């Protein structure tokens, strides 16, 4: 349950990817923190931290995304999940992705290496000591790099209500899958920082196991050059869950907040 909303934080994106030069959406040192609520519980926190890193002689961006349950919620279900991605600064092409999961005794340890020239990706399941080989195409992302790829490539002026986009992602041993997103329009949200103009989206997810329906999730992204997630709400089989932006630092562009 907690893992589901943590994953959704990395699905933030938008509709149209084009080749025109846009204002860069992030920079070295950006840090975002989200507060997650399940029903009346302050269930957990999630953070994303972006830094520069040299790996194998290559200058890359490195993102560490971590989610943990805290306080009363951790008594019922303890979560400590970490996702990492390394991607190229210019093209935002993922080079390596890591996923370490510890959820109530259930653990997972995966690592993916991308070779975009050969159009292949190798996933190593460390627990099973098993390798999986996948064919990939240009533009494929892991679940974390996709967040930064779309933030940096989208033109806000191209958004039209009701339009869809499909993003290709490689996440686990299920291989490459499409993620479908619909743009719903603009909305002003009240936040702990003040009022924030947002772009509203609906991602379409598989219904039945966790979510009530394909349309169970709604998300809001700041309507500025940062394009950071402000809020996510989801109806799940055992209730509802919400994530709100709780803290930020090192934003590249002005965060447009309307103070009362």
C-alpha positions in Angstrom: 0.0 0.0 0.0 2.7 2.5 1.0 4.9 1.4 -1.8 2.1 2.2 -4.3 2.0 5.9 -3.5 5.8 6.1 -3.4 5.9 4.7 -6.9 3.3 7.3 -8.0 5.6 10.1 -7.0 7.9 9.1 -9.9 5.2 8.9 -12.5 4.8 12.7 -12.6 5.0 13.9 -16.2 3.2 15.8 -18.8 1.9 15.5 -22.3 4.1 16.6 -25.2 7.8 16.0 -25.5 9.4 18.1 -28.3 12.8 19.2 -29.5 12.6 22.9 -28.8 14.9 24.4 -26.2 13.0 25.0 -22.9 13.9 26.5 -19.6 15.8 23.7 -17.6 13.5 22.4 -14.9 16.1 21.3 -12.3 19.7 21.6 -11.2 22.3 19.9 -9.1 21.3 19.9 -5.4 17.5 19.9 -5.9 15.7 18.2 -2.9 12.0 17.5 -2.6 10.2 16.0 0.4 6.6 14.6 0.4 4.3 13.8 3.4 2.1 10.8 2.8 -1.3 10.3 4.6 -3.3 7.2 4.8 -6.8 7.9 6.1 -6.1 9.8 9.4 -2.6 8.6 9.7 0.6 10.6 8.8 1.8 7.4 7.2 5.3 8.2 5.8 7.7 10.5 4.1 9.4 10.3 0.7 12.4 12.4 -0.5 14.1 12.9 -3.9 17.7 14.3 -4.0 19.5 15.2 -7.2 23.3 15.6 -7.4 26.0 15.4 -9.9 28.1 12.2 -10.0 31.0 10.9 -12.0 30.7 7.2 -12.8 33.1 5.4 -15.0 34.5 8.6 -16.3 31.1 10.0 -17.3 29.5 13.0 -15.7 25.9 12.0 -14.8 23.0 13.2 -12.6 22.3 10.9 -9.7 19.0 10.8 -7.9 18.3 9.0 -4.6 14.6 8.5 -3.9 13.7 7.2 -0.4 10.4 6.4 1.3 9.9 5.4 5.0 7.0 4.9 7.3 7.1 6.9 10.5 5.5 7.1 13.9 2.3 5.2 14.6 2.0 3.9 11.0 5.4 2.1 11.2 4.0 -0.1 14.0 1.5 -1.7 11.5 3.7 -1.8 8.4 7.3 -0.8 8.3 8.6 0.5 4.9 12.1 1.5 4.0 12.4 1.7 0.1 15.3 3.3 -1.9 15.3 3.9 -5.6 18.4 5.3 -7.5 19.0 6.4 -11.0 22.0 7.7 -13.0 21.2 9.5 -16.2 22.9 11.7 -18.8 22.5 15.5 -18.2 21.7 16.4 -21.8 19.5 13.6 -23.1 18.3 12.4 -19.7 18.9 8.8 -20.8 19.1 6.4 -17.8 22.4 4.5 -17.5 21.8 2.6 -14.2 18.8 2.1 -12.0 18.7 0.5 -8.6 15.7 -0.6 -6.5 16.0 -1.7 -2.9 12.7 -2.6 -1.1 12.1 -3.6 2.5 8.4 -3.7 3.3 7.2 -5.5 6.4 9.8 -8.2 5.9 9.4 -8.4 2.1 12.6 -7.5 0.4 13.7 -6.8 -3.2 17.1 -5.8 -4.6 17.3 -5.1 -8.4 19.8 -3.3 -10.6 19.4 -2.4 -14.3 22.1 -1.4 -16.7 21.1 0.4 -19.9 23.0 0.3 -23.2 21.3 2.7 -25.5 23.7 2.1 -28.4 23.0 -1.6 -28.4 19.3 -1.0 -27.5 19.5 -3.5 -24.6 19.0 -3.4 -20.9 20.2 -6.1 -18.4 18.3 -6.5 -15.1 20.0 -8.3 -12.2 17.7 -9.7 -9.5 20.3 -9.9 -6.7 18.0 -12.0 -4.4 17.5 -14.6 -7.1 20.9 -14.1 -8.6 19.2 -14.0 -12.0 19.8 -11.9 -15.1 17.0 -10.7 -17.5 17.8 -9.2 -20.9 15.4 -6.8 -22.6 15.3 -5.0 -25.9 14.8 -1.2 -25.5 14.1 1.7 -27.9 15.2 5.3 -27.8 13.4 7.3 -25.1 12.9 4.4 -22.6 13.1 5.5 -19.0 13.3 4.0 -15.6 10.6 5.0 -13.1 12.7 7.8 -11.5 14.5 9.1 -14.6 11.1 9.5 -16.4 10.2 12.1 -13.8 13.1 14.3 -14.7 13.0 13.6 -18.4 9.4 14.9 -18.7 10.0 17.9 -16.5 12.8 19.0 -18.7 11.3 18.4 -22.1 7.6 19.4 -21.8 6.3 22.7 -23.3 3.4 23.9 -21.1 1.9 25.9 -24.0 1.2 22.6 -25.9 -1.1 21.2 -23.2 -4.7 20.6 -24.3 -7.4 19.2 -22.0 -8.2 15.6 -22.8 -5.0 14.8 -24.6 -3.0 11.7 -23.7 0.6 10.6 -23.7 2.2 7.2 -23.3 5.6 6.8 -21.7 7.8 3.7 -22.1 9.4 2.5 -18.8 11.5 -0.4 -17.6 10.9 -1.0 -14.0 11.3 -4.7 -13.0 11.5 -8.2 -14.6 8.1 -7.6 -16.3 10.0 -5.6 -18.9 9.1 -2.4 -20.7 5.6 -1.2 -20.1 3.5 1.8 -21.3 2.3 4.4 -18.8 -0.7 6.4 -20.0 -1.4 9.9 -18.7 -4.3 12.3 -19.4 -4.2 16.1 -19.0 -7.3 17.4 -17.1 -6.6 21.2 -16.9 -5.4 23.8 -14.4 -6.4 24.1 -10.8 -5.3 26.3 -7.8 -4.4 24.3 -4.7 -4.1 25.5 -1.1 -0.8 24.2 0.3 1.3 24.7 3.4 3.4 27.2 1.4 0.4 29.2 0.0 -1.7 28.9 -3.1 -0.1 27.2 -6.1 -1.3 27.1 -9.7 -1.1 23.5 -10.8 -1.5 21.3 -13.9 -3.9 18.4 -13.2 -3.4 14.9 -14.6 -4.9 11.4 -14.4 -2.6 8.4 -14.8 -4.3 5.2 -15.9 -3.3 2.2 -13.8 -4.2 -1.5 -13.6 -7.4 -1.9 -11.6 -8.2 -4.8 -9.3 -5.2 -5.6 -7.1 -4.6 -2.3 -5.4 -6.7 0.4 -7.1 -10.5 0.6 -7.3 -10.4 1.5 -11.0 -8.1 2.7 -13.8 -9.0 6.3 -13.0 -8.3 6.0 -9.2 -5.3 8.4 -9.2 -5.2 12.2 -9.6 -2.0 14.3 -9.5 -1.1 18.0 -9.6 2.1 19.5 -10.9 3.3 23.1 -10.4 2.4 25.3 -13.3 5.8 26.9 -13.6 9.2 26.1 -15.0 10.0 23.7 -12.2 7.1 21.3 -12.8 7.4 19.7 -9.4 4.6 17.5 -8.0 2.4 19.3 -5.5 -0.2 16.6 -4.6 -1.2 13.1 -5.4 -4.5 11.4 -4.4 -5.4 7.8 -4.9 -8.4 5.6 -4.0 -7.2 2.1 -3.2 -8.9 -1.1 -2.2 -8.7 -0.4 1.5 -9.2 3.3 1.7 -7.6 6.5 0.3 -4.1 7.9 0.3 -2.6 11.3 -0.3 0.9 12.8 -0.8 1.6 16.5 -0.4 4.8 18.5 -1.1 6.2 19.1 2.4 9.6 20.7 1.7 11.9 21.7 -1.0 15.4 23.1 -1.6 17.7 24.0 -4.5 15.0 24.6 -7.1 16.4 25.9 -10.4 13.5 28.3 -11.1 11.2 30.5 -9.1 8.5 28.6 -7.3 5.4 30.6 -7.9 3.4 30.8 -4.7 0.4 33.1 -4.1 0.3 34.4 -0.5 -3.0 35.4 1.0 
